[in-house]
């Protein structure tokens, strides 16, 4: 019997990948939605039926109010449009436009053209592409600093729900990996992508985290659908009590940290042995907010950067983060690992769009 994982390992060793995957699979599952019904396979692309907007305090400038407006579009894909840059290029939500994944604050930053034309902390927004059934969208924002909410991404999700959805005349493609692909880092983090089954097409996540603090070890398994995505969208990002103290003291010497909009309400704060505020998504007395945030609003955000089509398959993640997520998606492109998934739903007839109110 082979001692290695099937497929290829694009970073790290196959032996290490197998060892870490076995460790993940041996972890207790704290919440299991792997038997849930998958999201329906759609034939046509969709956008929202009408514009909607959301406001909230800035992430990096917490005393400022930031506004996001979601607009229907006939342009394929998701696009950021900074209204404070009159002649700035729209920023495609695509792996090719990732600028950085942050330093003090880990996050995904997208940029197009000018280095001043960027949007930070986009993950909590673009993850919605994977769970809302919305394929084409303009996201107009009044700065490069999106708002941070007290309930994860729920205000954004609810705004998009209220906007309604309409289909276009353009076909929706699905993609998967050609074969299993593993990524391993020297500090024992793992991402493992497996192909979708054309007879049972769905996106499955097996996500484990391990922190040396109150968060500890957590693992969830789920099929991505409306219900599981909505549950995860409640989860706030998390930080440590020591990082919060740093931001309130030494960090004030640095512009990005000095005005950071983190509060006791909009982030989960984990100390060595306890949380410093109320943790959510509790199952049998154990708060799973951190692992749900990791699976839905972090990992799926990176998957949303695959603009060739809607990704299906299985992704196993252990201790990974934004930098590793982005690096893995870049490797999938660089090594030509993605392929169109034939599901018998293709509709190549390019009829006129039938979208009322689109622009």
HELIX and SHEET records of a PDB file:
HELIX    1   1 UNK A   14  UNK A   26  1                                  13    
HELIX    2   2 UNK A   95  UNK A   97  5                                   3    
HELIX    3   3 UNK A  123  UNK A  126  1                                   4    
HELIX    4   4 UNK A  127  UNK A  130  5                                   4    
HELIX    5   5 UNK A  154  UNK A  163  1                                  10    
HELIX    6   6 UNK A  226  UNK A  233  1                                   8    
HELIX    7   7 UNK A  241  UNK A  248  1                                   8    
HELIX    8   8 UNK A  250  UNK A  253  5                                   4    
HELIX    9   9 UNK A  255  UNK A  258  1                                   4    
HELIX   10  10 UNK A  289  UNK A  292  1                                   4    
HELIX   11  11 UNK A  293  UNK A  299  3                                   7    
HELIX   12  12 UNK A  300  UNK A  303  1                                   4    
HELIX   13  13 UNK A  322  UNK A  334  1                                  13    
SHEET    1   A 7 UNK A   8  UNK A  11  0                                        
SHEET    2   A 7 UNK A 181  UNK A 184  1                                        
SHEET    3   A 7 UNK A 190  UNK A 194 -1                                        
SHEET    4   A 7 UNK A 313  UNK A 318 -1                                        
SHEET    5   A 7 UNK A 203  UNK A 210  1                                        
SHEET    6   A 7 UNK A 217  UNK A 223 -1                                        
SHEET    7   A 7 UNK A  31  UNK A  33  1                                        
SHEET    1   B 2 UNK A  44  UNK A  48  0                                        
SHEET    2   B 2 UNK A 165  UNK A 171 -1                                        
SHEET    1   C 5 UNK A  52  UNK A  57  0                                        
SHEET    2   C 5 UNK A  65  UNK A  71 -1                                        
SHEET    3   C 5 UNK A 137  UNK A 141 -1                                        
SHEET    4   C 5 UNK A  78  UNK A  82  1                                        
SHEET    5   C 5 UNK A  91  UNK A  92 -1                                        
SHEET    1   D 3 UNK A  98  UNK A 100  0                                        
SHEET    2   D 3 UNK A 109  UNK A 111 -1                                        
SHEET    3   D 3 UNK A 118  UNK A 119 -1                                        
SHEET    1   E 3 UNK A 310  UNK A 311  0                                        
SHEET    2   E 3 UNK A 174  UNK A 177  1                                        
SHEET    3   E 3 UNK A 338  UNK A 340 -1                                        
SHEET    1   F 2 UNK A 238  UNK A 240  0                                        
SHEET    2   F 2 UNK A 268  UNK A 270  1                                        
SHEET    1   G 2 UNK A 282  UNK A 283  0                                        
SHEET    2   G 2 UNK A 286  UNK A 287 -1                                        
END                                                                             
